[in-house]
Amino acid sequence: MVVPVDYSHIVPGQYFSLFVLRHQASNKSKRLGSLVVNPGGPGGSGADYAYGWDSIVSKAISDRYDIVGFDQRGVSLSDPIRCLTDAQEDAFLSSDGKVTDKASLASAIASAKDFANKCAVAAGSKLGHYSTQDGARDMELLRGLLGDRKLNYMGKSYGTYLGTLYANLYPTRVGKMILDGAVDPKESVFNSGLDQAKGFELALQSFIASNPAITVKELSSTLDQLQKKPMQSGKRKLTQALAVTGIASGLYDNQTGWPQLNSALIDLIKRSSPGKLLSMADDYNSRDKSGHFTSNQSDLQGVISCLDFADTRSIAQMTADQSAFRKVAPIFGPYLGYAGLSCKFWKAPAVVTKDFTPLLTVDPILVIGVTRDPATPYKSAIELHKDFAKSILLTFDGDGHTGHNRGSSCIDAKVDSYLLTGALPTGQVTCKAANLRTI
């Protein structure tokens, strides 16, 4: 799919070529249309997500809907860009982003400037045109090409922001829409970072409460030691930054991630063996064993986020805010407190959207929130539900990131009913985890 670089000034020959993948409905005689899906990110591959159609929706849905995913501009197979080489990416992701003094702040600033400069070189004149707002406009072109009168859409995590901006631009074009693991579009960069820090800390507490073999004190002590002296694992080292990444990755899914994290932390804390946690960090970062990064998502997270959100704080104000992050989230706060530092040196202006009045007229949609979601805290689902006046909030009282297709028949049945019949619950619904996993 070919889309213009700049919708406000369309120039012949200046375009992005976006990769789209469609799995056609199995029961063509009863086909209901297309369902465009997005896994989150920013920078996640919608095409890869759609390729796993049979694992992201039920057979009842894939029978009746074409499952469609597209890679946003710059992502994966859509004119991809890489800001950093594999070696540079390795150094960037393993460097300790925890700022504790003037020297570490100077180092973080230098790294942020370097990343911003390299992204500017990689993107060239297109640097200012990778925003989610652009992605939403691209999705409207995709809807037209698919031949659907309205867009049916399922977005997870960051994908909820893409869906929200689409609804804001094209309120009369919204069909059946599921926004799962909500991003609050109106929240400031500071509050969003603080809420996410709280979310990961709450998820960690829930994990530790189910796991008597590990204590917060032991974990904190081990992470402090890693900051002073990274732990050797073969030819590589587990730094504190990579350890925190590995821990965060395990908190996304209590069914599969928690057991992995449990084993990795026992190895790390009890046996001084960092290999498992390093592997979890590598999986999260899409780094293979040869040191090659198989996805450019890490780079695109910065490219897209710096265009989506404007942080008006100075670096001095960001530094002053660190005490708030440390207070609410001793483990994750110091790392999330300076998230977006590269954006202070970005070479293109942000594309900021704050007015969501048209969402009051959008047809009924389904918003899903998880009470102990680490990455997109439940508070955001409540706020997004308020933005869509005709939405229904479906709450999953449990752990992990996003609620649909994670083992809750209560959640999944309501999603399927909505997609197949358009029927939504008459009021807000809370679904509880049937079996709380203990480790």
C-alpha positions in Angstrom: 0.0 0.0 0.0 1.5 3.3 -1.1 0.8 6.3 1.2 2.0 10.0 1.0 4.8 11.1 3.2 3.0 14.3 4.2 -0.8 14.4 4.0 -0.9 18.2 4.3 1.4 18.6 1.3 1.2 15.6 -1.1 4.1 15.5 -3.5 4.3 13.0 -6.4 7.1 10.5 -5.8 7.3 11.2 -2.0 5.6 8.2 -0.4 6.0 5.2 2.0 5.3 1.7 0.8 3.5 -0.1 3.6 3.4 -3.9 3.9 0.0 -5.4 4.5 -1.0 -9.0 5.3 -4.5 -10.4 5.1 -5.8 -13.8 6.1 -9.1 -14.3 4.4 -12.2 -15.4 6.3 -12.6 -19.2 6.2 -16.4 -19.0 5.8 -16.6 -16.6 2.8 -20.4 -17.0 2.4 -20.9 -15.6 5.9 -18.0 -13.1 5.8 -18.7 -10.0 8.0 -15.8 -7.9 6.7 -12.2 -7.2 7.7 -10.7 -6.9 11.2 -7.6 -4.8 11.3 -5.3 -5.8 14.2 -2.4 -4.1 15.9 -0.2 -5.7 18.6 1.1 -2.5 20.2 4.6 -1.0 20.5 5.0 1.6 19.2 6.9 -0.2 16.4 5.3 -3.6 16.7 4.6 -5.4 13.4 0.9 -5.6 12.6 1.8 -7.9 9.7 3.5 -10.4 12.0 0.6 -10.2 14.4 -1.9 -10.9 11.6 0.3 -13.8 10.4 -0.6 -15.5 13.8 -4.3 -15.0 13.1 -5.2 -18.4 14.6 -3.6 -17.5 17.9 -5.0 -14.0 18.4 -8.7 -14.5 17.6 -11.1 -17.5 18.0 -12.1 -19.7 15.1 -15.6 -18.1 15.2 -14.0 -14.8 14.4 -11.5 -16.0 11.8 -14.4 -17.8 10.1 -16.3 -14.6 9.6 -13.6 -11.9 9.3 -10.5 -11.3 7.2 -7.7 -10.7 9.7 -5.6 -7.8 8.5 -2.4 -6.3 9.8 -0.1 -3.7 8.4 3.4 -2.5 9.4 3.3 1.3 10.1 5.8 3.6 8.3 9.3 2.7 9.1 8.4 -0.6 10.9 9.7 -4.0 9.9 8.7 -4.4 6.2 7.3 -0.9 5.6 10.4 1.1 4.3 12.2 0.2 7.6 14.7 2.4 9.2 17.4 1.6 11.7 18.9 4.4 13.8 21.6 2.2 15.3 23.8 -0.7 14.2 23.6 -4.0 16.0 26.7 -3.1 18.1 25.4 0.4 18.8 22.0 -1.1 19.8 23.7 -3.5 22.1 25.6 -0.7 23.8 22.5 1.6 24.0 20.2 -1.1 25.6 22.8 -2.4 28.0 24.0 1.0 29.2 22.8 1.9 32.7 20.0 4.4 32.2 19.7 4.9 36.0 20.8 8.5 36.8 22.4 8.8 40.2 24.7 11.8 39.9 25.9 14.5 37.5 28.3 12.2 35.7 25.6 9.6 35.0 23.2 12.4 33.9 25.8 13.8 31.5 26.3 10.2 30.1 22.5 9.8 29.7 22.2 13.1 27.9 25.1 12.3 25.6 23.5 8.9 24.7 20.1 10.6 24.1 21.7 13.2 21.8 23.5 10.5 19.9 20.3 8.5 19.4 18.4 11.5 18.2 21.1 12.5 15.8 21.4 9.0 14.3 17.6 8.7 13.9 17.7 12.1 12.0 20.3 10.7 9.6 18.4 7.4 9.2 15.1 9.0 8.5 16.3 12.1 6.5 13.5 14.4 5.3 10.9 11.9 6.5 11.8 12.2 10.2 8.7 14.2 11.1 6.2 11.8 9.4 6.3 8.7 11.5 3.7 9.8 14.0 0.6 7.8 15.1 -1.5 10.5 13.6 0.1 9.6 10.2 -0.5 5.9 11.0 -4.2 6.6 11.6 -4.5 8.4 8.2 -2.8 5.4 6.6 -5.3 3.1 8.3 -8.2 5.0 6.7 -6.6 4.5 3.2 -6.3 0.8 4.1 -10.0 0.7 5.1 -10.9 2.0 1.7 -8.7 -0.4 -0.1 -10.2 -3.3 1.8 -13.6 -2.2 0.6 -15.1 -1.9 4.1 -17.7 0.9 4.8 -16.4 1.2 8.4 -13.2 0.1 10.1 -13.4 -2.9 12.3 -10.3 -2.8 14.6 -8.7 -4.5 17.5 -5.7 -2.7 19.0 -3.7 -3.8 22.0 -1.6 -1.5 24.2 -0.1 1.2 22.0 -2.6 0.0 19.4 -5.3 1.5 21.5 -3.7 4.9 20.9 -3.7 4.3 17.1 -7.4 3.3 17.3 -8.2 6.4 19.4 -6.5 8.8 16.9 -8.3 7.1 14.0 -11.7 7.6 15.8 -10.7 11.2 16.5 -10.1 11.8 12.8 -12.9 9.7 11.3 -15.6 9.3 14.0 -18.3 8.3 11.4 -16.0 5.6 10.0 -15.6 3.6 13.2 -17.2 0.2 13.1 -16.7 -2.5 15.8 -13.6 -1.4 17.8 -11.9 -3.2 20.7 -9.2 -1.2 22.6 -7.4 -3.5 25.0 -4.7 -2.4 27.4 -5.6 1.3 27.1 -3.4 4.3 26.6 -4.9 7.5 28.0 -4.5 10.0 25.1 -4.8 13.1 27.2 -2.3 12.3 29.9 1.0 14.3 30.2 4.3 12.6 29.6 5.2 13.0 33.3 1.9 11.4 34.6 2.0 8.7 31.9 5.6 7.7 33.0 4.7 7.9 36.6 1.6 5.7 36.2 3.6 3.2 34.2 6.3 3.0 36.9 3.5 2.4 39.4 2.1 -0.3 37.2 5.3 -2.2 36.8 6.0 -1.9 40.5 2.4 -3.2 41.4 2.9 -6.1 39.0 6.2 -6.9 40.6 4.7 -6.9 44.0 1.9 -9.2 42.8 4.5 -11.6 41.3 6.6 -11.6 44.5 3.5 -12.1 46.7 2.9 -15.4 44.8 6.5 -16.4 45.0 7.9 -17.0 48.5 11.4 -17.9 47.2 12.2 -14.3 46.3 12.0 -11.1 48.5 12.0 -7.5 47.5 15.1 -7.0 49.7 17.1 -9.7 47.9 16.1 -8.4 44.5 16.9 -4.8 45.3 20.3 -5.9 46.7 21.1 -7.9 43.6 20.2 -5.0 41.3 22.4 -2.6 43.3 25.3 -5.0 42.9 24.7 -5.2 39.2 24.9 -1.4 38.9 28.3 -1.5 40.6 29.5 -4.6 38.8 27.7 -6.3 35.9 27.6 -10.1 36.1 29.5 -12.1 33.5 27.5 -14.5 31.3 29.7 -16.2 28.7 31.2 -13.4 26.6 28.5 -10.9 27.7 27.5 -9.1 30.8 24.2 -8.7 32.5 24.0 -5.0 33.4 21.4 -3.6 35.8 19.6 -2.1 32.8 19.3 -5.5 31.0 18.2 -7.1 34.3 15.4 -4.6 34.7 14.4 -5.2 31.1 14.3 -8.9 31.7 12.2 -8.5 34.8 9.7 -6.2 33.1 9.3 -8.7 30.2 8.4 -11.5 32.6 5.7 -9.4 34.2 3.7 -9.0 30.9 2.1 -12.5 31.2 1.5 -14.2 34.5 0.8 -17.5 32.8 4.1 -18.0 30.9 6.2 -15.0 31.9 6.0 -15.4 35.7 7.3 -19.0 35.8 10.2 -17.9 33.5 10.9 -14.9 35.6 10.8 -17.0 38.8 13.4 -19.4 37.4 15.6 -16.6 36.1 15.6 -14.7 39.4 16.3 -17.7 41.5 19.3 -18.5 39.3 20.4 -14.9 39.5 19.9 -14.3 43.2 20.7 -17.7 44.7 23.2 -19.0 42.2 24.8 -15.9 40.7 23.8 -17.3 37.2 22.5 -14.5 35.0 22.0 -16.4 31.7 18.2 -16.9 31.9 17.5 -13.3 32.8 19.8 -12.1 30.0 17.9 -14.3 27.6 14.6 -12.8 28.7 16.0 -9.3 28.1 17.3 -10.4 24.6 13.9 -11.9 23.7 12.2 -8.6 24.7 14.7 -6.6 22.7 14.5 -9.0 19.7 18.2 -9.8 19.9 19.3 -13.2 18.6 22.2 -15.3 19.9 24.5 -13.9 17.2 24.0 -10.3 18.4 21.7 -9.3 15.5 18.5 -7.4 16.3 15.7 -9.1 14.3 13.3 -6.2 14.7 13.7 -2.4 14.6 11.1 -1.9 17.2 13.5 -0.5 19.8 14.5 2.3 17.4 10.9 3.0 16.2 9.7 3.3 19.8 11.8 6.4 20.0 11.0 7.7 16.5 7.2 7.4 16.9 7.0 8.4 20.6 9.0 11.6 20.1 6.5 12.7 17.5 3.5 11.7 19.5 4.1 13.3 22.8 5.6 16.7 23.7 7.2 17.0 27.1 7.4 20.6 28.0 9.6 20.0 31.0 13.3 21.0 31.0 16.0 18.5 31.8 16.4 20.2 35.2 12.6 19.7 35.8 13.0 16.0 34.8 15.8 15.7 37.3 13.7 17.3 40.0 10.9 14.8 39.3 13.1 11.8 39.9 12.2 11.7 43.6 8.6 11.2 42.7 9.5 8.2 40.5 11.8 6.6 43.1 9.1 7.0 45.8 6.3 5.2 43.9 8.5 2.7 42.2 11.9 2.0 43.7 12.8 -0.7 41.1 11.3 0.7 37.9 11.0 4.4 38.7 14.7 5.4 38.2 14.5 3.9 34.7 11.2 5.3 33.6 11.9 8.8 35.1 14.1 9.8 32.1 12.1 8.0 29.4 11.9 10.2 26.4 15.1 12.0 27.1 16.1 11.6 23.5 13.0 13.6 22.5 14.5 16.7 24.1 17.0 16.6 21.2 14.7 15.5 18.4 15.1 17.1 15.0 11.4 17.3 14.2 8.4 18.8 16.1 5.9 16.7 17.9 2.4 16.1 16.4 0.2 16.5 19.5 -3.5 15.7 19.6 -5.4 16.7 22.8 -8.9 17.5 21.6 -11.0 14.3 21.6 -14.5 15.8 21.4 -15.5 13.8 18.3 -15.2 10.6 20.4 -18.6 11.5 21.9 -20.3 10.6 18.7 -18.5 7.4 17.9 -20.6 4.2 17.8 -20.4 1.9 20.8 -16.9 0.3 21.3 -15.3 -2.0 23.8 -12.5 -0.9 26.1 -10.7 -3.5 28.1 -8.5 -2.9 31.2 -6.6 -5.2 33.5 -6.4 -4.2 37.2 -2.7 -5.1 37.6 -1.5 -4.4 34.1 2.2 -3.4 34.3 2.5 -1.5 31.0 -0.8 0.2 30.6 -2.3 0.7 34.1 -6.0 0.2 34.7 -6.4 3.9 35.4 -5.8 4.5 31.7 -8.7 2.2 30.7 -11.0 4.1 33.0 -10.0 7.4 31.3 -10.3 6.1 27.8 -13.7 4.7 28.6 -14.7 8.2 29.6 -13.4 9.6 26.3 -15.7 7.3 24.3 -19.1 8.3 25.6 -20.8 5.2 24.1 -18.1 2.7 25.2 -18.4 -0.2 27.6 -15.5 -0.9 30.0 -14.7 -4.6 30.4 -12.5 -5.1 33.4 -10.2 -8.1 34.0 -9.4 -8.4 37.7 -6.0 -10.0 37.3 -2.4 -9.8 36.3 -0.5 -9.4 33.0 -0.7 -7.1 30.1 -4.0 -6.8 28.1 -7.1 -8.9 28.8 -8.3 -10.5 25.6 -7.1 -14.0 24.5 -5.3 -14.6 27.8 -7.4 -17.4 29.2 -10.5 -15.5 30.4 -13.6 -17.0 28.9 -15.6 -14.1 30.4 -13.6 -11.6 28.4 -13.2 -13.6 25.2 -16.9 -14.5 25.0 -17.9 -10.8 25.2 -15.4 -9.8 22.6 -16.7 -12.5 20.2 -20.3 -11.6 20.8 -19.6 -8.0 20.0 -17.7 -8.8 16.8 -20.2 -11.3 15.6 -23.5 -9.6 16.6 -22.6 -6.0 17.6 -24.1 -6.7 21.0 -22.3 -5.2 24.0 -23.0 -5.7 27.7 -25.7 -3.4 29.1 -23.3 -2.1 31.8 -19.7 -2.3 32.9 -18.5 -5.8 33.5 -15.7 -7.2 35.8 -14.3 -10.6 35.0 -12.2 -12.4 37.6 -9.3 -14.7 37.0 -10.6 -18.2 37.5 -7.4 -19.7 38.7 -4.7 -17.4 40.2 -1.3 -18.9 39.3 1.0 -19.5 42.2 4.7 -20.4 41.6 
